[in-house]
């Protein structure tokens, strides 16, 4: 299954392909597995258990958390060199093999997060690293790996691990007490939020159509949108719809760009209000998290897994994320700007936690995470102590 998936991707793998590579009959295959998905899930589970054992074995005999974490990276480097296909299955294919595999992959990632957290606590100089930080670190590294595999650039990964190791090591510290700061929000004091687009003035047919699309998508999801439904919701004719948009996708992309653009604009205004450039980054991230949490289009559609990887919608989301990243980085003094890899990892950590704890979580169980998100962005730039001080200064303002 590992070899077949690496060669052609899970979606096109057939049972006869797996049986042939294994040197067994399809009858023998079905004596062991219910089908392709069952075989894939059990393969994934086996590989994750093997990785977990590797993390434990790698740290044996070492005491300091830095040494223990460094050994975990060394073990992963060996896996990339010797078991590239298996790494790809766990970090890429499991996230694209359907909802059951995705849920299993997420549970596996949580297991790895817990084990990394133990790396810090079990050491004699053990420190308590907030779980959200470990989640961000693991998710960000997974994103870097996944991006390289998808782009066919996985040969770069071994050369990136030393820098990723140093990036990860900038986060732990005994002064990291983010839970209390997360419970206090600077968002409502940062900027006077304008009404969301769907609540604004509907002064044109285009605005009416966009408002209808936003309402329908927020209620039932992008996949349920059709031109007749949109027309009924907006109360416009087919001629009027066609005069503004070529398709449902074209119409929805316009909504996505509108909502995303407004969120970035609000984050920019909040950033300007910061007492320092680092404090401005915290304010911008806090306002963005607040806006996403309170805008069903951004939370439920724009940042969710709605579009295929290389679709217009996916590319649009990447442009919006890139625009926000550029906006944040441009405020950093040139002499303190990190490498592109550190920026990529830090922003991945922010977006992954934003997605998990703001987008995927229900409104009733949605935690406040603005301080943690800002810390993930700032610690690699100015150090953990200065990052905490910058956040505290904004909350005291």
C-alpha positions, -999 to +999 in steps of 0.1 A: +000+000+000+029+024+008+045+018-026+013+019-046+002+051-029+035+068-035+035+058-071+001+070-081-018+086-052-044+070-030-073+079-053-062+059-082-048+029-063-066-004-070-066-035-049-050-055-077-021-029-077-015-035-040-019-073-043+005-074-073+032-054-054+027-076-024+030-108-045-003-122-033-037-128-049-067-105-045-083-134-027-055-133-001-060-096+001-097-099+010-089-125+036-070-098+055-087-066+046-123-054+039-111-033+010-087-005-001-097+019+026-094-007+054-059-016+041-049+021+039-062+029+074-044+000+089-012+008+071-014+044+083-020+032+119+010+009+117+033+037+104+021+061+131+027+035+159+062+030+144+068+067+144+057+070+180+080+043+191+108+061+172+102+092+192+105+073+225+136+054+214+153+085+201+151+103+234+163+074+256+192+084+278+190+121+272+178+146+298+177+182+286+146+192+266+168+207+239+187+175+234+155+154+235+138+176+209+169+176+187+170+138+188+134+137+176+143+158+146+173+135+139+150+105+139+127+122+115+156+131+092+165+094+091+129+085+082+129+111+054+161+095+040+151+059+044+113+058+043+103+087+022+072+069+008+060+061+043+064+097+054+044+109+024+016+085+032+013+097+068+018+135+061+001+139+027-021+110+015-038+104+048-052+140+046-066+134+011-080+099+014-115+107+025-132+118+058-124+086+078-087+088+069-087+125+076-101+120+111-076+092+118-048+115+106-059+142+129-060+118+159-025+106+149-013+142+148-027+148+183-008+117+195+024+131+182+016+165+198+012+148+232+045+130+228+064+162+219+048+179+249+062+150+270+096+158+256+096+190+275+079+178+307+100+146+313+134+163+311+150+173+344+149+209+333+113+202+322+090+231+314+053+231+308+047+242+272+011+251+266-007+225+245-017+251+219+019+259+213+028+223+207-002+220+183+010+250+164+046+237+162+036+202+150+010+215+126+034+240+110+061+214+104+035+190+089+024+218+066+060+225+055+065+188+048+031+185+030+038+215+008+071+201-003+057+167-012+028+181-031+051+203-051+075+175-058+102+191-038+105+166-010+143+163-017+146+197+000+133+185+033+164+170+049+182+203+043+154+222+061+153+203+093+181+220+111+164+254+106+130+240+116+146+226+147+160+260+157+126+276+149+108+251+172+133+257+200+125+294+202+090+288+217+095+269+250+103+290+280+094+292+317+079+326+311+053+313+286+020+317+304-005+323+276-038+309+289-045+340+310-036+364+282-058+344+257-087+350+280-083+388+276-089+402+242-076+434+227-097+429+196-127+450+206-105+479+217-083+477+186-106+490+159-142+499+154-154+470+134-177+479+105-208+458+099-203+426+079-210+429+042-242+410+043-255+435+068-244+466+048-263+487+024-276+468-007-274+496-032-269+476-064-279+443-080-244+430-076-244+438-038-278+420-035-265+389-053-234+388-031-254+392+000-277+363-011-247+341-019-231+348+015-263+340+033-269+308+014-233+296+017-232+304+054-264+284+060-258+254+038-223+255+024-207+262-009-216+229-025-253+236-022-251+268-043-269+269-077-278+298-099-315+293-094-311+293-056-290+324-058-314+342-081-344+333-058-324+345-027-315+377-044-348+382-063-331+389-096-335+376-131-311+353-149-302+382-172-292+403-143-272+375-127-254+368-160-246+405-164-225+404-132-211+368-129-202+339-152-209+311-128-216+301-092-179+298-086-173+333-101-199+347-078-187+330-047-151+340-054-163+376-053-178+370-019-146+354-007-125+382-019-149+408-004-150+392+030-113+384+031-104+418+019-125+434+046-109+412+073-074+422+061-084+459+060-096+457+096-065+438+107-044+466+090-062+493+109-057+475+142-020+470+134-015+507+131-029+512+166-002+491+182+022+508+206+051+490+189+054+471+156+053+438+176+022+450+195+006+459+162+011+424+149-007+411+181-036+436+175-039+426+139-040+389+147-065+394+175-088+414+152-085+388+124-093+359+148-123+379+162-135+387+127-132+351+115-150+338+146-180+362+140-183+359+102-199+326+092-185+330+056-149+333+067-153+307+095-175+282+077-165+285+041-135+307+032-111+290+056-127+255+056-117+227+032-143+235+006-122+239-026-099+213-043-062+220-039-056+237-072-090+254-078-097+291-082-111+292-047-080+276-032-058+300-051-079+329-040-075+318-003-038+316-008-037+351-022-056+365+008-034+346+032-003+359+013-016+395+015-021+392+052+014+377+057+029+405+036+011+431+057+024+417+089+060+411+077+063+446+062+060+461+097+090+441+110+123+460+109+145+448+081+173+437+104+149+415+124+131+398+095+137+360+095+143+336+066+115+326+043+113+292+059+108+307+094+081+330+081+064+300+064+065+279+095+053+306+118+024+316+095+015+280+091+013+276+129-010+306+131-033+296+103-035+259+114-045+269+150-069+295+136-085+269+114-087+242+142-098+264+171-118+291+154-131+276+122-137+239+130-147+244+167-183+251+175-193+286+186-201+272+221-166+255+225-145+281+206-115+291+228-099+325+228-065+321+212-053+355+201-024+358+224-011+323+215-015+330+178+005+363+182+032+345+203+036+319+175+042+348+151+064+369+173+087+346+193+108+336+162+113+373+155+121+388+189+124+359+213+099+344+237+103+369+265+100+400+243+070+385+225+052+380+259+061+416+269+048+431+237+014+413+241+012+423+277+019+459+268-010+460+244-034+445+269-024+471+294-028+500+270 
